[in-house]
Amino acid sequence: MKAEMNRLETVEPAAIRAWVESRTIFIELTDGRIVGFPADRFKILSKATDDQLKDVEIRLNGFALRWETLDEDITVPGIVAGNFQLPPLTADS
């Protein structure tokens, strides 16, 4: 039983739902967390229209987000780890 518990504890959470509000992408994870990040943290997403952003799909059993019209894929573990392509926008930007 202990070996099985350790195996479960190391499984990374996957996305079960994804949506966009005010250019922020949100994902609900299998562990109950909701993570949000600004579209402007990724090169392609930063140039997307609001309608293009809303066309997000969950792929690879919840381990990736896909925007077909933008030909963009982002991994859920990367999002959870805070791996973004661009720095956050500041008031000086």
Buried (B, 14 or more C-beta within 10 A) or exposed (E): EEEEEEEEEEEBBBBEEBBBEEBBBBBBBEEEEEBEBBBBBBEBBBEBEEEBBBBBEBBEEBBBBBBEEBEBBBBBEBBBEEEBEEEEEEEEE
